Amino acid sequence: MKRANMLLCLILLVAGMSAQSLLTPETLARREKRKNLTVKEWNTDNKTKTRWLDHVTVYDAEGRKVEETEYATYGQRERTTYEYDNQTGKVTKEVVYNDRNKPVRIRKYEWNDNGTKAKQYNYLPNGKLYSVKVFEYVFND
């Protein structure tokens, strides 16, 4: 009987962890509003009333951010693209481009079952792994 209770507790624990990694209704509602959306942020000079593009964020048909571009007065400063896991909805890959639209940083992510980040792999533009960041979560009572 004791073993059956332990097994049941373990099953409930794993099921609860999986449920936490699912998308919440709030997240789904926010995504619904952002489907196929492009947000442009503009700056305006107070004296000359000159306007210039500052930032552009693009969302896909599922409401997930797929591209973010930051601009300077001379043009693109930095652009980041995002790729997602279709099952979990979590970011799996992020590529950062410079002002010449050349990749400068590639990050790949692994996630824990409870929806928290487990590891971040950092790659050079040529695809060579140069560092790994491991996330540890410590809760204090």
N, C-alpha and C positions, 0 to 999 in steps of 0.2 A: 504494500500500500504506500509506503514511504517513497519508494522508487517511482511509482506511478504519479504521485503528487509532484515530485521533483521534475519528472518529464513534462507534466502538464504546465508547471511554472516556466520551464525552459521554452516550451512552445509558445506560451503567451508572451514571454519576454521578446522572443524573436519576432512574433507577429506585431507586437507593439512597436518595435524598432522599425520594421518595414512600413508600418502605417505612418510613422513620423516622416519617412523619406518621401511619401506621396505628396502631391501638390495639395495645398490647402485651398479652401474655397476663396479665400482672400487673394491668394496668388493667381488663381484662375480668373477671378473677376478683373484684376489689374491687367492680366494678359489679354483678356477679351477686349478691353478698351484700347490696347496698343496694336492690335492686329494690322499689319501692313502700314504702319505709321512711320512717318519721317518727321523728326523734330529738328527745326533749324533755329539756332540762337544767334541773334544779331546784336552787335554793339553799335552805338551811335555816338559820334563826337559831339559834345554839347555846343561847341562854338561854331563849327563848320556844318553841322548836321550831316556829316558824311557817315554812311552806314557800311559796315563790313561784317562778313560772316565770321562767327566765333566758334561755333560747334554744331555738328550734325550727328544725330543719333537715328539709326534705322532699325526697325523691328520687322520680323518676318510674319508670315501668315498665322503663326501660333502665338504672336505677341512677345516673342523673345528677342532681346537685343542681339543683333547680328553684326552690327558695325557701328563704330563711334569714331568720328573724325574731329580733330581739333585744328583750328586754323589760326594763323597769325596774319598780320597785314600783308605779308609777302606771299601767302598761300598756305598750303597744308603744312602743319607742324608735326602732327602725328596721327596715325590711323590704327585702330585696333579692330580685328575681326574675331568673332566668337563662333565656335562650333559646339553643338549640344548632343548629349546622349538622348535618343528618342524615348527610351524606357523611363529614365529617371528625370529627364528635363534639366539635368545639371550640365554646366559647362565642362567640356572635356578638353578643349583646345582653344588657345588664345594666341593670336599672332599680332605683334606690334610692328608697324612700319614707320620709317622715318619720313622726313619732308620730301624725299625723292622717291617715295613709295617702294623702298627696298626693305625687306624684313630685317629687323634688328634683334628681335627677341621672340622666342616661341615658348609657350608654357603649356604643359599638359597636366591634367588633374586626375586624381583618384579620390573617390568619396567613400566614407564609411556608410554602413547600412542605415545609420540614424540621420543621414543628410549632412553631416559635417565633413569638412575637407580632411582627407587623410594624408595625401602627398601632392607636392607640386614639383614637376620635373621641368628644369630650365634648360633650354637648348640654344645653341648658337644658330645663326641663320643657315649654316651649312648642314644642320641636323645633328651636330655633335653635342652630346649631353655634357653640360658643364657643372650643374649642381642639382641637388635634390633637397627640397624643404619638406620636413615631416612635421605635421601638426599634432600636438598633444593637448588634450583638454583635461584640466584639473579643476574640480569643483571643491571649493572650501565650504565647510559647514558654518 
